[in-house]
């Protein structure tokens, strides 16, 4: 089949999309600049007009993945799910959405936080998954469920718990267990962290 050649549109976004396609199953190691440009149909030199090097492209792909992860977290906590009503239940859903994304997209999950560049945004915005978690925690304060004095820094134990659980599910002792067992363990983990936070 003849290779499609890139002629128009936004090359910057096309390179990111190609990076997403390559890393979805292959993780960060699959992001090879020559392969990305070949997929888009441009010369490797064309990529350097948009990205200084492979690491800067990888960081841009990571940001795109973080946005997708945040969308998954929001959909788990979104309207239309009666069981996810209330500030505590919203935080639970956000945590479970994080784990769900990691398990469903292991290649992307690895890329999302690969290297320092993945968390350094040119526009200085907070990484999307962290922003979603912060919103849910602030919602607990607004609902009167979390003491405002306990709010500063609460995102770090919460994030550590779901990120660590995701790693155990992907590469640790949970990886060979049935999906329903892993999901139940994830729910227990998230609930334990929230209960500790609210104690």
C-alpha positions as CSV (number, residue, x, y, z in Angstrom):
1,X,0.0,0.0,0.0
2,X,1.3,3.4,-0.9
3,X,2.3,5.7,2.0
4,X,0.1,8.6,2.6
5,X,2.0,11.9,2.3
6,X,1.3,14.8,4.6
7,X,0.5,17.9,2.6
8,X,-1.7,20.2,4.7
9,X,-3.2,20.9,8.1
10,X,-1.4,21.0,11.4
11,X,1.8,19.1,11.3
12,X,2.4,19.6,15.0
13,X,-0.9,17.8,15.9
14,X,-0.3,15.2,13.2
15,X,3.1,14.3,14.8
16,X,1.4,14.0,18.2
17,X,-1.3,11.8,16.8
18,X,1.3,9.5,15.2
19,X,3.1,9.4,18.5
20,X,-0.1,8.4,20.2
21,X,-0.6,5.6,17.7
22,X,2.9,4.2,18.2
23,X,3.0,4.4,22.0
24,X,-0.5,3.0,22.6
25,X,0.8,-0.5,22.5
26,X,4.5,0.0,22.6
27,X,4.9,2.5,25.4
28,X,7.6,5.2,25.4
29,X,10.2,3.0,23.7
30,X,8.0,2.9,20.6
31,X,8.3,6.6,20.0
32,X,11.1,6.8,17.4
33,X,11.2,10.1,15.6
34,X,11.9,8.5,12.2
35,X,8.9,6.2,12.6
36,X,6.7,9.1,13.6
37,X,7.6,11.1,10.6
38,X,7.3,8.1,8.3
39,X,3.8,7.5,9.6
40,X,2.9,11.1,8.9
41,X,4.7,11.1,5.5
42,X,7.2,13.8,6.1
43,X,11.0,13.9,6.4
44,X,12.5,13.6,9.9
45,X,13.8,17.2,9.5
46,X,10.2,18.4,9.2
47,X,9.6,17.3,12.8
48,X,12.4,19.5,14.1
49,X,10.5,22.6,13.1
50,X,7.9,21.6,15.7
51,X,9.8,19.6,18.3
52,X,13.4,20.2,19.4
53,X,14.0,16.5,19.9
54,X,12.4,13.1,20.6
55,X,12.0,14.1,24.3
56,X,10.0,17.2,23.5
57,X,7.7,15.2,21.2
58,X,7.4,12.5,23.9
59,X,6.4,15.2,26.4
60,X,3.7,16.5,24.1
61,X,2.4,13.0,23.6
62,X,2.4,12.5,27.4
63,X,0.3,15.7,27.8
64,X,-2.2,14.4,25.2
65,X,-2.4,11.1,27.1
66,X,-2.9,12.9,30.4
67,X,-5.9,14.7,28.8
68,X,-7.4,11.4,27.7
69,X,-6.8,10.0,31.2
70,X,-8.5,13.0,32.7
71,X,-11.5,12.5,30.4
72,X,-11.8,8.9,31.6
73,X,-11.7,10.1,35.2
74,X,-14.4,12.6,34.5
75,X,-16.6,10.1,32.7
76,X,-16.4,7.8,35.7
77,X,-17.5,10.6,37.9
78,X,-19.8,12.3,35.4
79,X,-23.6,12.9,35.4
80,X,-25.9,10.1,34.7
81,X,-24.3,7.7,37.2
82,X,-26.6,7.7,40.2
83,X,-24.1,5.7,42.3
84,X,-21.5,8.4,41.8
85,X,-23.4,11.2,43.4
86,X,-22.0,13.3,46.2
87,X,-18.5,14.7,46.8
88,X,-17.0,11.5,48.4
89,X,-18.4,9.3,45.6
90,X,-17.0,11.7,43.0
91,X,-13.6,11.4,44.5
92,X,-13.9,7.6,44.5
93,X,-14.9,7.6,40.9
94,X,-12.0,9.9,39.9
95,X,-9.6,7.5,41.6
96,X,-11.2,4.4,40.0
97,X,-11.2,6.2,36.6
98,X,-7.4,6.7,37.0
99,X,-6.9,3.0,37.7
100,X,-9.3,2.0,34.9
101,X,-7.4,4.0,32.3
102,X,-4.0,2.5,33.4
103,X,-5.3,-1.0,33.1
104,X,-7.0,-0.4,29.8
105,X,-4.1,1.6,28.2
106,X,-0.9,0.3,29.8
107,X,1.3,1.7,27.0
108,X,-0.2,5.2,27.3
109,X,-0.1,5.0,31.1
110,X,3.6,4.4,31.0
111,X,4.1,7.3,28.6
112,X,1.9,9.7,30.6
113,X,4.5,10.0,33.3
114,X,7.7,9.0,31.5
115,X,10.5,11.3,32.3
116,X,10.5,14.8,33.8
117,X,9.2,16.4,30.6
118,X,5.9,14.6,30.9
119,X,5.0,16.8,33.9
120,X,6.5,20.1,32.7
121,X,3.9,21.9,30.6
122,X,5.0,24.8,28.5
123,X,1.9,26.7,29.5
124,X,2.6,25.9,33.2
125,X,-0.8,24.2,33.6
126,X,-1.3,21.4,36.1
127,X,-1.2,18.0,34.6
128,X,-4.9,17.1,33.7
129,X,-5.2,14.0,36.0
130,X,-3.9,16.0,38.9
131,X,-6.3,18.9,38.1
132,X,-9.2,16.5,38.1
133,X,-8.1,15.1,41.5
134,X,-7.7,18.6,42.9
135,X,-11.2,19.5,41.8
136,X,-12.7,16.4,43.5
137,X,-10.8,17.2,46.7
138,X,-11.9,20.8,46.7
139,X,-15.4,19.5,46.2
140,X,-15.1,17.6,49.5
141,X,-14.2,20.8,51.2
142,X,-17.1,22.7,49.6
143,X,-19.5,19.9,50.6
144,X,-18.3,20.2,54.2
145,X,-16.9,16.6,54.2
146,X,-13.3,17.6,54.5
147,X,-11.9,20.1,57.0
148,X,-10.2,22.9,55.0
149,X,-7.2,22.6,57.3
150,X,-6.7,19.0,56.1
151,X,-7.0,20.0,52.4
152,X,-3.4,21.3,51.6
153,X,-1.4,18.4,50.2
154,X,-4.2,15.9,50.3
155,X,-3.7,15.2,46.6
156,X,-0.4,13.4,47.2
157,X,-1.5,10.5,49.3
158,X,-4.5,10.1,47.0
159,X,-2.5,10.1,43.8
160,X,0.2,7.9,45.3
161,X,-2.4,5.3,46.2
162,X,-4.0,5.0,42.8
163,X,-0.7,5.3,40.9
164,X,0.9,2.6,43.0
165,X,-2.2,0.4,42.7
166,X,-2.1,0.8,38.9
167,X,1.5,-0.3,38.8
168,X,0.7,-3.4,41.0
169,X,-2.1,-4.2,38.6
170,X,0.0,-3.8,35.5
171,X,3.4,-5.3,36.5
172,X,3.0,-6.6,40.0
173,X,1.2,-9.4,41.9
174,X,-2.3,-8.2,40.8
175,X,-1.6,-8.6,37.1
176,X,-2.8,-12.2,36.8
177,X,-5.9,-11.9,38.9
178,X,-9.4,-11.8,37.4
179,X,-10.6,-8.3,36.4
180,X,-13.4,-8.3,38.9
181,X,-11.0,-9.1,41.8
182,X,-8.6,-6.3,40.7
183,X,-11.6,-3.9,40.4
184,X,-12.8,-4.8,43.9
185,X,-9.2,-4.3,45.3
186,X,-9.0,-0.9,43.6
187,X,-12.3,0.2,45.1
188,X,-11.1,-0.9,48.5
189,X,-7.8,0.9,48.1
190,X,-9.5,4.2,47.1
191,X,-12.0,3.9,49.9
192,X,-9.3,3.3,52.5
193,X,-7.4,6.4,51.4
194,X,-10.5,8.6,51.5
195,X,-11.6,7.2,54.8
196,X,-8.1,8.0,56.2
197,X,-8.3,11.5,54.7
198,X,-11.7,12.2,56.3
199,X,-10.9,10.7,59.7
